[in-house]
Amino acid sequence: MTNIDTVRGVVGKRGYKDNPVYREAMIQMRFETFTDDDVAFFEAHYLTSKDVFSRNQILYAFVLTCPDRDLKDFFLAAFKKERHVDMRLVALRGYTHYASEEEVIPLMTKLSDIIKKLPAHTRYPYQEYEMLRSQFGLPYLVAHYGYACFIQASEQLNAQYDAMPDECKGFFTLDAQGLHIQLLPPAEAKERLGKLFG
């Protein structure tokens, strides 16, 4: 049984969102092949789910495994729907595969404005910065498309990141598949966070 089959088999069952089998299968399904029926199922699941974790994993899976499907409208709707800046960037990455540079620019401009405001809403938005700066984030868009809007956003993001205290940096990153990589031992991370927010 594939991870996709596992997820499809438990969605809708009582307590499925907290089921560790479901959660692990959602993460791992990004490495599997989606049929047209799977894509339709997960599009519908995304649109009806209030669970941020589930929506996030669907975005990652579609970005990585479904470039031959026409998901332009899906990714545009996801960009507009999501409130988390990292999820918006994942949706934008998916949308960029299908869209022209002219279509991408206004979305990246909007996202850049949100990134600029991060320090006003969160004292040290280190988690958002690490996700946006990861291999899966803006550096991917800069390397693969080279659009000026991506380069400018990356420069802005790096300037904001550099302005933070060093204690805020290097907790984790995301690899090329969007998987979380812990960079600090738990004890050191806890000590740093205590100094920053204690």
C-alpha positions, 0 to 999 in steps of 0.5 A, spaced: 500 500 500 502 506 498 502 512 502 497 516 498 493 509 499 494 510 506 492 517 506 485 516 502 483 510 506 483 514 513 481 521 511 474 523 514 475 517 519 474 520 526 481 523 529 484 522 522 488 528 523 492 527 529 493 519 527 501 519 526 500 514 520 496 519 517 501 524 518 507 520 516 503 518 510 502 525 508 509 527 508 512 521 505 506 521 499 511 527 496 515 521 493 510 517 490 506 518 483 499 521 483 494 518 478 489 523 475 484 520 480 489 522 486 490 529 484 482 530 484 481 527 491 487 531 494 485 537 490 478 536 493 481 535 500 485 541 500 479 545 498 475 543 504 480 541 509 481 546 515 487 543 517 494 547 516 498 541 516 494 537 511 494 543 506 501 544 507 503 537 505 498 537 499 502 543 496 508 540 497 506 534 494 503 537 488 509 542 487 514 536 487 510 530 483 505 533 479 508 538 474 505 534 468 498 536 470 494 543 469 494 545 476 495 553 475 488 555 477 489 550 483 496 554 485 493 561 484 487 559 489 492 556 494 496 562 494 490 567 495 487 562 500 493 561 505 495 566 510 502 563 512 507 566 508 511 559 507 505 556 504 504 562 500 511 561 497 510 554 496 503 555 492 507 561 488 512 556 486 507 551 484 504 557 480 510 559 477 511 552 473 505 554 469 505 562 469 508 567 465 513 572 468 508 577 467 503 573 471 508 572 477 510 579 478 504 581 482 504 575 486 511 576 488 510 583 489 504 582 494 508 576 498 514 581 498 510 586 502 508 581 507 515 579 508 517 586 509 512 586 515 514 580 518 518 583 523 512 588 525 508 582 527 513 577 530 519 580 534 524 574 531 520 571 525 526 566 524 522 560 523 519 564 517 525 566 514 529 559 515 523 556 510 523 562 505 531 561 505 531 554 504 533 550 498 525 549 497 524 556 497 526 563 494 533 560 492 530 555 488 525 560 484 532 564 483 536 559 480 530 556 476 527 562 473 532 568 475 526 573 475 528 580 477 522 579 482 525 573 485 532 576 486 529 582 489 525 578 494 531 574 496 535 580 497 530 583 501 529 577 505 536 576 506 537 583 509 531 582 514 535 575 516 541 578 517 538 584 521 536 579 526 541 577 532 545 571 531 542 567 536 535 567 532 539 563 526 540 556 524 535 552 528 533 548 522 532 548 514 528 545 509 531 540 504 530 540 496 524 536 497 521 541 503 523 536 509 525 539 515 532 538 517 534 540 524 540 544 525 541 545 532 541 539 538 534 540 542 538 542 548 541 548 544 535 550 541 531 550 547 537 554 551 537 559 545 529 560 545 530 561 552 535 567 552 531 570 546 524 570 549 525 568 556 
